[in-house]
Amino acid sequence: MKEYWFVGGTGYIGGATCDLLVQRGHSVMVYDNLLYEDRYLKFLPFTFGDIRDTEKVLKCAEDYDVVVLLAALVRRFCLCC
C-alpha cells in the first residue's frame, strides 16, 4: 500500500483520483489552500496549505511515497472584451 500526497487535491480531477486510490486500499492525504472551495467535504485527511510555501511543501513531501501535483492558480479572462 502506497501513501499518496495530493497537492491541490480538492478539484475535480484530484477528488476523483483520490476516491479511486482509496477504493484500491491506498492511503491519501490532500493538501490545498481551498482558493476555489468554501470547505473540504471529503472524509480524507486534509492539510490546509499553499503550494507557494515551499518550506512546508518540501517538509510534507518527505513523508509520502508518491506526490501528485495538481495545484494551479487559474486566471479568468474574456476574449470578447
N, C-alpha and C positions, 0 to 999 in steps of 0.2 A: 504494500500500500504506500503510495507516494503522497507527500504533502505539497499541496499547490497553494501558491500565494498569488491572488489576482489583484493587481494594481489597476484601479479603475474598473472594478468588477460589478458596479451597480447598474450598468447599462444593459441593453437587451442582449447583446452577444455574451457579455460576461455572466449575466444572470442565467442564461440558458446553458452555457458551458459549465458553470458551477453546479447546476442541478444535475446535469448528466454525470459529472465526475463523482458527486456524492452518491448517486444511484449505483455507480460502479464500485463503491466502497472506499473512495479516496477521501483524504482529509483536505478541506478547503478553508482558506482564510481570505476575506475580502478587505481591501484597503482602498478607501475612497474619501474624497472631500465633500461628497454629496452636493456638488455645484448645481447639478441639474435635477436633483431629487429633494424632497422635503424631509424624508426619513428613510431608513433602511428597514424593509419589511420582511426580509427572508430570515429563516431560522438557521443562519450560518454565523460563525464567528466573524466579527466585523471590527475593524480598527479605523477610526477617523484619522485621516492624514492627507497631506498634499504631496503630489509627485515632485514638486519643486523643493521640498525639504529633503535634500539629498542625503544628509547625515542619517535621518530617520529611515529613509528608504533603504540605504545600504545596510544599516544595522538590522532591520527587519528581514531583509532578503537572505541573510546568513542562515536563518532558521528553517528554510524550506528547500525541498528537492527541486521544485520547478517554480519559476517566476514567470507569470504571464502579464505582459504589459499592455493594457488596453486603455490607459488614461489618455485623454485628449481634451484640449480646450477648443471648442467649436465656435467659430465666428460666423455669425449670420450676416449675410449681405444680400442685396437685391440688385439684379442686373437691369431691372426695368426703370430704376430711378436715376 
